[in-house]
Amino acid sequence: MSVPDAKRLKELEAEKGRLKKLLAESLLEMEVTHEALRKKW
């Protein structure tokens, strides 16, 4: 693996981690919203 390839891989892994965190936060927010609506009715 060349140096540019290794750098690109590292960048992609960092972006993947960031996206996974965003997804987890969105899912948690949805869960909280659903729970709040469930309790409201």
N, CA, C and O atoms as a CHARMM CRD file, in Angstrom:
* protein
*
  164
    1    1 MET  N      0.85400  -1.18400   0.00000 PROA 1      0.00000
    2    1 MET  CA     0.00000   0.00000   0.00000 PROA 1      0.00000
    3    1 MET  C      0.89300   1.23800   0.00000 PROA 1      0.00000
    4    1 MET  O      1.84600   1.33600   0.77200 PROA 1      0.00000
    5    2 SER  N      0.56400   2.17900  -0.88100 PROA 2      0.00000
    6    2 SER  CA     1.37300   3.39100  -0.97400 PROA 2      0.00000
    7    2 SER  C      0.98300   4.37600   0.13000 PROA 2      0.00000
    8    2 SER  O     -0.04600   4.22500   0.79000 PROA 2      0.00000
    9    3 VAL  N      1.82900   5.38100   0.30900 PROA 3      0.00000
   10    3 VAL  CA     1.57900   6.38200   1.35000 PROA 3      0.00000
   11    3 VAL  C      0.27000   7.13800   1.09700 PROA 3      0.00000
   12    3 VAL  O     -0.51800   7.31200   2.02700 PROA 3      0.00000
   13    4 PRO  N      0.01500   7.59600  -0.15000 PROA 4      0.00000
   14    4 PRO  CA    -1.27700   8.28000  -0.38200 PROA 4      0.00000
   15    4 PRO  C     -2.48200   7.36900  -0.08800 PROA 4      0.00000
   16    4 PRO  O     -3.50300   7.82500   0.42600 PROA 4      0.00000
   17    5 ASP  N     -2.34800   6.08900  -0.42000 PROA 5      0.00000
   18    5 ASP  CA    -3.43500   5.13900  -0.13000 PROA 5      0.00000
   19    5 ASP  C     -3.66000   5.02600   1.37400 PROA 5      0.00000
   20    5 ASP  O     -4.80200   5.00600   1.83300 PROA 5      0.00000
   21    6 ALA  N     -2.58900   4.95200   2.12800 PROA 6      0.00000
   22    6 ALA  CA    -2.69200   4.82700   3.58100 PROA 6      0.00000
   23    6 ALA  C     -3.33600   6.08000   4.18000 PROA 6      0.00000
   24    6 ALA  O     -4.15900   5.98800   5.09100 PROA 6      0.00000
   25    7 LYS  N     -2.95400   7.25100   3.66200 PROA 7      0.00000
   26    7 LYS  CA    -3.54800   8.49900   4.15500 PROA 7      0.00000
   27    7 LYS  C     -5.03900   8.53600   3.83800 PROA 7      0.00000
   28    7 LYS  O     -5.85200   8.92900   4.67500 PROA 7      0.00000
   29    8 ARG  N     -5.38800   8.12300   2.62400 PROA 8      0.00000
   30    8 ARG  CA    -6.79600   8.12400   2.21800 PROA 8      0.00000
   31    8 ARG  C     -7.60200   7.16000   3.08900 PROA 8      0.00000
   32    8 ARG  O     -8.71900   7.47000   3.50300 PROA 8      0.00000
   33    9 LEU  N     -7.02500   5.99400   3.36100 PROA 9      0.00000
   34    9 LEU  CA    -7.69600   5.01200   4.21100 PROA 9      0.00000
   35    9 LEU  C     -7.94500   5.59500   5.60200 PROA 9      0.00000
   36    9 LEU  O     -9.02100   5.42500   6.17500 PROA 9      0.00000
   37   10 LYS  N     -6.94400   6.27800   6.13200 PROA 10     0.00000
   38   10 LYS  CA    -7.09200   6.88500   7.45000 PROA 10     0.00000
   39   10 LYS  C     -8.19100   7.94400   7.44300 PROA 10     0.00000
   40   10 LYS  O     -8.98000   8.02800   8.38300 PROA 10     0.00000
   41   11 GLU  N     -8.24400   8.76000   6.37100 PROA 11     0.00000
   42   11 GLU  CA    -9.28500   9.77800   6.24400 PROA 11     0.00000
   43   11 GLU  C    -10.66400   9.12900   6.17900 PROA 11     0.00000
   44   11 GLU  O    -11.60000   9.59100   6.83100 PROA 11     0.00000
   45   12 LEU  N    -10.79200   8.06300   5.39700 PROA 12     0.00000
   46   12 LEU  CA   -12.07400   7.38400   5.25400 PROA 12     0.00000
   47   12 LEU  C    -12.51900   6.75200   6.56800 PROA 12     0.00000
   48   12 LEU  O    -13.70300   6.78200   6.90200 PROA 12     0.00000
   49   13 GLU  N    -11.58400   6.18400   7.30900 PROA 13     0.00000
   50   13 GLU  CA   -11.92000   5.58600   8.59600 PROA 13     0.00000
   51   13 GLU  C    -12.38200   6.65100   9.57800 PROA 13     0.00000
   52   13 GLU  O    -13.29600   6.41100  10.36800 PROA 13     0.00000
   53   14 ALA  N    -11.75700   7.83200   9.53700 PROA 14     0.00000
   54   14 ALA  CA   -12.17100   8.93100  10.41600 PROA 14     0.00000
   55   14 ALA  C    -13.57600   9.39700  10.03600 PROA 14     0.00000
   56   14 ALA  O    -14.40600   9.65300  10.90700 PROA 14     0.00000
   57   15 GLU  N    -13.83700   9.50400   8.73500 PROA 15     0.00000
   58   15 GLU  CA   -15.16000   9.92000   8.28500 PROA 15     0.00000
   59   15 GLU  C    -16.21500   8.87900   8.65700 PROA 15     0.00000
   60   15 GLU  O    -17.33100   9.22700   9.04200 PROA 15     0.00000
   61   16 LYS  N    -15.85600   7.60600   8.53900 PROA 16     0.00000
   62   16 LYS  CA   -16.78300   6.53400   8.90800 PROA 16     0.00000
   63   16 LYS  C    -17.15000   6.64300  10.39300 PROA 16     0.00000
   64   16 LYS  O    -18.31500   6.49700  10.76200 PROA 16     0.00000
   65   17 GLY  N    -16.16900   6.89600  11.22300 PROA 17     0.00000
   66   17 GLY  CA   -16.42600   7.05500  12.64800 PROA 17     0.00000
   67   17 GLY  C    -17.34000   8.23200  12.92300 PROA 17     0.00000
   68   17 GLY  O    -18.24000   8.15300  13.75900 PROA 17     0.00000
   69   18 ARG  N    -17.10100   9.32800  12.21100 PROA 18     0.00000
   70   18 ARG  CA   -17.93100  10.52500  12.38600 PROA 18     0.00000
   71   18 ARG  C    -19.37300  10.24100  11.95400 PROA 18     0.00000
   72   18 ARG  O    -20.31800  10.64100  12.63300 PROA 18     0.00000
   73   19 LEU  N    -19.53400   9.55300  10.82500 PROA 19     0.00000
   74   19 LEU  CA   -20.87800   9.24100  10.32300 PROA 19     0.00000
   75   19 LEU  C    -21.61000   8.26600  11.24200 PROA 19     0.00000
   76   19 LEU  O    -22.81600   8.39200  11.45500 PROA 19     0.00000
   77   20 LYS  N    -20.87700   7.29400  11.78300 PROA 20     0.00000
   78   20 LYS  CA   -21.50000   6.34600  12.71000 PROA 20     0.00000
   79   20 LYS  C    -21.99200   7.07300  13.95800 PROA 20     0.00000
   80   20 LYS  O    -23.05400   6.75100  14.49100 PROA 20     0.00000
   81   21 LYS  N    -21.21400   8.05900  14.42400 PROA 21     0.00000
   82   21 LYS  CA   -21.61600   8.83700  15.59300 PROA 21     0.00000
   83   21 LYS  C    -22.87400   9.64800  15.28200 PROA 21     0.00000
   84   21 LYS  O    -23.79400   9.71500  16.09700 PROA 21     0.00000
   85   22 LEU  N    -22.90900  10.26800  14.09100 PROA 22     0.00000
   86   22 LEU  CA   -24.08300  11.03500  13.68700 PROA 22     0.00000
   87   22 LEU  C    -25.31500  10.14800  13.61000 PROA 22     0.00000
   88   22 LEU  O    -26.39800  10.52800  14.05700 PROA 22     0.00000
   89   23 LEU  N    -25.14100   8.96200  13.03800 PROA 23     0.00000
   90   23 LEU  CA   -26.25500   8.02400  12.92300 PROA 23     0.00000
   91   23 LEU  C    -26.75300   7.61400  14.30400 PROA 23     0.00000
   92   23 LEU  O    -27.96000   7.58400  14.54500 PROA 23     0.00000
   93   24 ALA  N    -25.84500   7.30300  15.19600 PROA 24     0.00000
   94   24 ALA  CA   -26.22700   6.89600  16.54600 PROA 24     0.00000
   95   24 ALA  C    -26.98100   8.02700  17.25400 PROA 24     0.00000
   96   24 ALA  O    -27.97100   7.78000  17.94300 PROA 24     0.00000
   97   25 GLU  N    -26.51400   9.25700  17.08500 PROA 25     0.00000
   98   25 GLU  CA   -27.18500  10.39600  17.71200 PROA 25     0.00000
   99   25 GLU  C    -28.57800  10.58400  17.13100 PROA 25     0.00000
  100   25 GLU  O    -29.52100  10.88300  17.86300 PROA 25     0.00000
  101   26 SER  N    -28.71500  10.40900  15.81500 PROA 26     0.00000
  102   26 SER  CA   -30.02300  10.55400  15.16800 PROA 26     0.00000
  103   26 SER  C    -30.98300   9.47400  15.63200 PROA 26     0.00000
  104   26 SER  O    -32.15400   9.74900  15.89500 PROA 26     0.00000
  105   27 LEU  N    -30.49100   8.24600  15.73300 PROA 27     0.00000
  106   27 LEU  CA   -31.34600   7.15300  16.18800 PROA 27     0.00000
  107   27 LEU  C    -31.78600   7.37400  17.63200 PROA 27     0.00000
  108   27 LEU  O    -32.93300   7.10200  17.98700 PROA 27     0.00000
  109   28 LEU  N    -30.88100   7.86200  18.45000 PROA 28     0.00000
  110   28 LEU  CA   -31.21700   8.13700  19.84200 PROA 28     0.00000
  111   28 LEU  C    -32.26600   9.24300  19.92500 PROA 28     0.00000
  112   28 LEU  O    -33.21200   9.15300  20.70800 PROA 28     0.00000
  113   29 GLU  N    -32.09400  10.27800  19.12100 PROA 29     0.00000
  114   29 GLU  CA   -33.06100  11.37700  19.10800 PROA 29     0.00000
  115   29 GLU  C    -34.44000  10.87800  18.67200 PROA 29     0.00000
  116   29 GLU  O    -35.45400  11.27700  19.24500 PROA 29     0.00000
  117   30 MET  N    -34.48000  10.00700  17.66200 PROA 30     0.00000
  118   30 MET  CA   -35.74700   9.42400  17.21200 PROA 30     0.00000
  119   30 MET  C    -36.39100   8.61100  18.32300 PROA 30     0.00000
  120   30 MET  O    -37.59800   8.69900  18.55100 PROA 30     0.00000
  121   31 GLU  N    -35.58600   7.83000  19.00200 PROA 31     0.00000
  122   31 GLU  CA   -36.08100   6.99000  20.09800 PROA 31     0.00000
  123   31 GLU  C    -36.70100   7.85400  21.20100 PROA 31     0.00000
  124   31 GLU  O    -37.78600   7.55400  21.70000 PROA 31     0.00000
  125   32 VAL  N    -36.00900   8.91400  21.56800 PROA 32     0.00000
  126   32 VAL  CA   -36.49700   9.81400  22.61200 PROA 32     0.00000
  127   32 VAL  C    -37.80300  10.47200  22.16900 PROA 32     0.00000
  128   32 VAL  O    -38.73800  10.59800  22.95900 PROA 32     0.00000
  129   33 THR  N    -37.86300  10.88600  20.91400 PROA 33     0.00000
  130   33 THR  CA   -39.07300  11.51800  20.37800 PROA 33     0.00000
  131   33 THR  C    -40.24800  10.54900  20.40700 PROA 33     0.00000
  132   33 THR  O    -41.34700  10.90600  20.83200 PROA 33     0.00000
  133   34 HSD  N    -40.01000   9.32600  19.95600 PROA 34     0.00000
  134   34 HSD  CA   -41.07100   8.31800  19.96300 PROA 34     0.00000
  135   34 HSD  C    -41.55500   8.04000  21.38700 PROA 34     0.00000
  136   34 HSD  O    -42.75300   7.91000  21.63600 PROA 34     0.00000
  137   35 GLU  N    -40.61700   7.95300  22.29800 PROA 35     0.00000
  138   35 GLU  CA   -40.96400   7.69100  23.69700 PROA 35     0.00000
  139   35 GLU  C    -41.80100   8.84100  24.26400 PROA 35     0.00000
  140   35 GLU  O    -42.77800   8.61100  24.97800 PROA 35     0.00000
  141   36 ALA  N    -41.41700  10.06300  23.94600 PROA 36     0.00000
  142   36 ALA  CA   -42.15400  11.22900  24.43700 PROA 36     0.00000
  143   36 ALA  C    -43.56800  11.23800  23.85800 PROA 36     0.00000
  144   36 ALA  O    -44.52700  11.54700  24.56600 PROA 36     0.00000
  145   37 LEU  N    -43.70000  10.90200  22.58300 PROA 37     0.00000
  146   37 LEU  CA   -45.02400  10.88000  21.95700 PROA 37     0.00000
  147   37 LEU  C    -45.87500   9.76500  22.53800 PROA 37     0.00000
  148   37 LEU  O    -47.07800   9.93400  22.73200 PROA 37     0.00000
  149   38 ARG  N    -45.26200   8.63800  22.81200 PROA 38     0.00000
  150   38 ARG  CA   -45.97800   7.49700  23.38700 PROA 38     0.00000
  151   38 ARG  C    -46.55200   7.87500  24.75100 PROA 38     0.00000
  152   38 ARG  O    -47.68900   7.52300  25.06500 PROA 38     0.00000
  153   39 LYS  N    -45.78100   8.58000  25.55000 PROA 39     0.00000
  154   39 LYS  CA   -46.21900   8.97100  26.88500 PROA 39     0.00000
  155   39 LYS  C    -47.28100  10.06000  26.82900 PROA 39     0.00000
  156   39 LYS  O    -48.14900  10.14300  27.69900 PROA 39     0.00000
  157   40 LYS  N    -47.20300  10.89000  25.80200 PROA 40     0.00000
  158   40 LYS  CA   -48.15700  11.98700  25.67300 PROA 40     0.00000
  159   40 LYS  C    -49.57000  11.46200  25.42200 PROA 40     0.00000
  160   40 LYS  O    -50.54000  12.05000  25.90100 PROA 40     0.00000
  161   41 TRP  N    -49.69500  10.39200  24.69600 PROA 41     0.00000
  162   41 TRP  CA   -51.02700   9.84600  24.35700 PROA 41     0.00000
  163   41 TRP  C    -51.40000   8.87600  25.40500 PROA 41     0.00000
  164   41 TRP  O    -52.47700   8.28300  25.34300 PROA 41     0.00000
